[in-house]
Amino acid sequence: VQLVESGGGLVQAGDSLRLSCVASGSTFRLNAMNWYRQAPGKAREFVAGMPTGGGSANFADSVKGRFTISRDNVNTLYLEMNSLKPEDTAVYYCNGLEQDGTVLYAYWGQGTQVTVSS
């Protein structure tokens, strides 16, 4: 599975941005797709995720009510980010999870930079 993110950029506080993640390869194996982010000097953290087979999405408390996650019928995952804050500045990564029995495989994109100025 290959994941390629796009849509990052430099925006001002209060602006909106939409990130995209195009998945290719054996995407049928994925059980869930997620967005993570990593700010300078900090650990990578979960932002939002959704199961590929249907079900509710989950969000980090810090983005609830501002970010939405969606997936089209092909192989693209989106992260709609509204009311952006400077603390949302980070590299955003697309993640795909495949569970094969008791083994969990994680796939990562290369990341896309989001910078929010105050």
C-alpha positions in Angstrom: 0.0 0.0 0.0 1.3 3.4 -0.9 -0.1 6.6 0.5 0.5 10.1 -0.9 -0.7 13.2 0.9 -1.3 16.7 -0.6 -3.0 19.9 0.3 -0.8 21.4 2.9 0.3 25.0 2.9 0.6 28.2 4.8 -2.6 29.8 6.1 -3.7 32.3 8.7 -5.5 31.5 11.9 -9.2 31.0 11.3 -8.7 29.7 7.8 -9.6 26.3 6.4 -7.6 23.7 4.5 -8.3 20.3 3.0 -5.8 17.6 3.0 -6.0 14.6 0.6 -4.4 11.2 0.8 -4.5 9.0 -2.3 -4.0 5.3 -1.6 -2.8 2.8 -4.1 -1.8 -0.9 -4.2 -3.6 -3.5 -2.1 -5.9 -1.0 -0.4 -8.6 -3.6 0.0 -6.4 -4.9 2.9 -6.8 -1.7 4.9 -9.1 -1.9 8.0 -8.8 1.7 8.9 -7.3 5.0 7.6 -6.2 7.8 9.8 -4.5 11.2 10.0 -1.6 11.9 12.3 0.5 15.0 12.8 3.8 15.8 14.2 4.8 19.3 15.4 8.5 20.2 15.8 10.0 18.7 18.9 6.9 16.7 19.6 5.8 13.1 19.2 3.5 12.1 16.4 -0.1 12.2 17.5 -3.4 10.9 16.3 -5.7 13.4 14.7 -8.6 11.6 13.2 -9.5 8.2 11.8 -12.2 6.0 10.4 -12.7 2.3 9.6 -12.8 1.4 5.9 -15.7 -0.9 6.3 -18.1 1.7 7.7 -18.5 3.0 11.2 -17.9 6.1 13.2 -14.9 8.3 12.9 -12.8 9.3 15.8 -11.1 12.6 16.6 -8.5 13.9 18.9 -10.1 16.2 21.5 -8.0 19.1 20.2 -9.7 19.0 16.8 -13.2 17.9 17.6 -15.7 20.2 16.1 -13.2 21.8 13.8 -11.9 18.9 11.7 -13.8 16.3 9.7 -12.6 13.1 8.0 -14.1 11.5 4.9 -13.3 9.0 2.2 -14.6 8.8 -1.3 -15.6 5.6 -3.0 -12.3 5.2 -4.7 -9.2 5.5 -2.6 -8.9 9.0 -1.3 -9.0 10.1 2.3 -9.7 13.7 3.2 -9.2 15.8 6.2 -11.2 19.0 6.2 -9.7 21.5 8.7 -11.6 24.5 9.8 -10.9 27.3 12.2 -7.2 26.5 12.1 -5.1 27.6 15.0 -1.3 28.2 15.2 -1.1 25.0 17.4 -2.3 23.0 14.4 1.0 23.7 12.7 2.6 20.3 12.0 3.5 17.8 9.3 0.3 15.8 8.7 0.7 12.1 7.8 -1.8 9.7 6.3 -1.9 6.3 7.8 -3.4 3.0 6.8 -3.8 0.0 9.1 -4.1 -3.6 8.0 -4.8 -6.3 10.5 -3.8 -9.8 9.4 -4.7 -12.2 12.2 -2.8 -11.0 15.2 -0.3 -8.9 13.2 -1.0 -5.2 12.6 0.7 -3.5 9.6 0.9 0.3 9.4 1.5 2.2 6.2 2.5 5.9 6.1 2.7 8.6 3.6 5.5 11.1 3.3 3.6 13.9 5.1 2.4 17.3 4.1 3.3 20.5 6.0 0.6 22.7 7.4 1.6 26.0 8.9 -0.9 28.3 10.6 0.3 31.8 11.3 -1.3 34.0 14.0 
